[in-house]
Amino acid sequence: MAGLGASLGARLSPRAQSTAHDAATDGRVFALEGEAQTLADRLPDLLMEVTRVTTTVSHGIHGRRRAGPGETFWQFRQYQSSDAAQTIDWRRSASSDHLYVREREWEAAHTVWLWSDLSPSMNFRSHLAPATKRDRGLVLTLALAELLVRGGERVALLGLLPPMASRKASNRMAEALAAHGSEPLYAQSLPPEGRLSRFSGAVFVSDFLDPIEPLAQRIVSMAHEGVSGHLVQVLDPAEESLPYDGRAEFLGIEGNERWVADRVETLRPQYQAKLAAHRAELAALARRLGWTLLVHHTDRPATEPLLSLILRLQGASSDYRWNTSDAVPSTATTPATTPDGGR
C-alpha cells in the first residue's frame, strides 16, 4: 500500500500535488478544530471534577506553614537566646512574664511545570474504566495546579503558559489547552522542549508507552539543570491486564494499524512481561535522574495519585508548605514505585 501511494504521488503533476496537499491540510485543520471544540465542550465537566478532587485531597492534608522571610504575620513564640533582639515583640511581651518573638510566614514560592499528554493514544477507554486516559490526565494536571496555587506555589504549563500564582490558574490552563491542545506541539506524546527555571519542579502525565529513549533525551537536560521531576503513568486497566479471550481485533489509535488475534489469552503472559519490562526501564530512568515514577489506573479514584503527588513534591522540596511528615510513612517519597505500588 505504501508503494502504491508513492507511485501514484509520483505521477501527479505539481499543480495536482499542491491541490492534494492543500486539501489534506484543510482536512487536518478541520479535524483539529473539531477536536478542540470537543475538548472545550468537556471542560466544564472536567473542571467540576477538578474541584471535587482538590476539595477531597485538601481536606485530607493537614497543613503546617513555616516561619521565614515574608510580610504576613504567622505566630508568636517565646524568645530564645539565639534570636536577635530586634525580633522581640515588646507589646506582646509586656502582657506576659516572658519575651515573645513575632514570626512571619515564609513566602518564597516554588515553581512547578506541568504537562499532560494529549496525543491520540490517551483517548483510549475500555469497559473497565469510567474515563479516558486523556480526561484523567487533564483532571490530575488541573487539580494539582489548583492545590499548588492554594499552597502559595507558582505553576506553569510547559510549552503554553509561563509561571503564575493566580487563583484562577487551573481555569487559565484549561482555556489554554482548549485553544492550543490540538496543535502539533502539544498533541505529541513527548513533553515540549523548553528551558525550565533551575531547581524548579516538573510533573509530566502520560501513558509513557512509547520507546523510552526519546523521552530520556527530552528530560535528561532538565534534570541536569536541577529540576526535580515526577512521571505519572496513566493506564487503562485493560492495558495492564489484557482481559480479552478468544478472537479479537486490535486497531491502532495513532495510525491505521489493524491486527487480529485468534486466541488473545495465549498472548497475555508475553504481553504482561513486555509491559513490565517497559515500566522497569521507565522506573530506572526516573531513579537515574533522581525523579519519581507513579503508576495510576483509570478505574481508581483520581484522589489517590493526586495525594501521592503532593506528598512527593513535599519530599522533594524541604521548603514545601504542606508538611505531612507526622501523618504519613516515609515511603511516600520513594524515588520510584513498583508497578503495584502506585495505583
C-alpha positions, 0 to 999 in steps of 0.5 A: 500500500505504501508503494502504491501511494508513492507511485501514484504521488509520483505521477501527479503533476505539481499543480495536482500535488499542491491541490492534494496537499492543500486539501489534506491540510484543510482536512487536518485543520478541520479535524483539529478544530473539531477536536478542540471544540470537543475538548472545550465542550468537556471542560466544564465537566472536567473542571467540576471534577477538578474541584471535587478532587482538590476539595477531597485531597485538601481536606485530607492534608493537614497543613503546617506553614513555616516561619521565614522571610515574608510580610504576613504575620504567622505566630508568636513564640517565646524568645530564645537566646539565639534570636536577635533582639530586634525580633522581640515583640515588646507589646506582646511581651509586656502582657506576659512574664516572658519575651515573645518573638513575632514570626512571619510566614515564609513566602518564597514560592516554588515553581512547578511545570506541568504537562499532560499528554494529549496525543491520540493514544490517551483517548483510549477507554475500555469497559473497565474504566469510567474515563479516558486516559486523556480526561484523567490526565487533564483532571490530575494536571488541573487539580494539582495546579489548583492545590499548588496555587492554594499552597502559595506555589507558582505553576506553569504549563510547559510549552503554553503558559509561563509561571503564575500564582493566580487563583484562577490558574487551573481555569487559565490552563484549561482555556489554554489547552482548549485553544492550543491542545490540538496543535502539533506541539502539544498533541505529541506524546513527548513533553515540549522542549523548553528551558525550565527555571533551575531547581524548579519542579516538573510533573509530566502525565502520560501513558509513557508507552512509547520507546523510552529513549526519546523521552530520556533525551527530552528530560535528561537536560532538565534534570541536569539543570536541577529540576526535580521531576515526577512521571505519572503513568496513566493506564487503562486497566485493560492495558495492564491486564489484557482481559480479552479471550478468544478472537479479537481485533486490535486497531491502532489509535495513532495510525491505521494499524489493524491486527487480529488475534485468534486466541488473545489469552495465549498472548497475555503472559508475553504481553504482561512481561513486555509491559513490565519490562517497559515500566522497569526501564521507565522506573530506572530512568526516573531513579537515574535522574533522581525523579519519581515514577507513579503508576495510576489506573483509570478505574481508581479514584483520581484522589489517590495519585493526586495525594501521592503527588503532593506528598512527593513534591513535599519530599522533594522540596524541604521548603514545601508548605504542606508538611505531612511528615507526622501523618504519613510513612516515609515511603511516600517519597520513594524515588520510584514505585513498583508497578503495584505500588502506585495505583 
